[in-house]
Amino acid sequence: MGNSVKQANLNKRFKELLTEEKCHSHNEIVLLLQDEGFENINQSKVSRMLTKFGAVRVRNAKMEMVYRLPPEPCCLLSVVN
């Protein structure tokens, strides 16, 4: 599998984890990705990915600090005068 395909798969799964899971730390994200077979994942790579995708730490319903992605805009609205 080519590097671009591997990176695309990693990016997709990374986003899914932050949407579906309750990821509390960089290390937790590293372990989840490694458990799914992604190689060469470390804390610094996760940190760069969190920055790249604009992830932030927020409190969930249980008041735990977790990483989340910002909401994606569903559509762009234009205002016509």
Beta strands, then each sheet from edge to edge (+ up, - down):
strand 1: 56-59
strand 2: 65-68
sheet 1: 1+ 2-
end
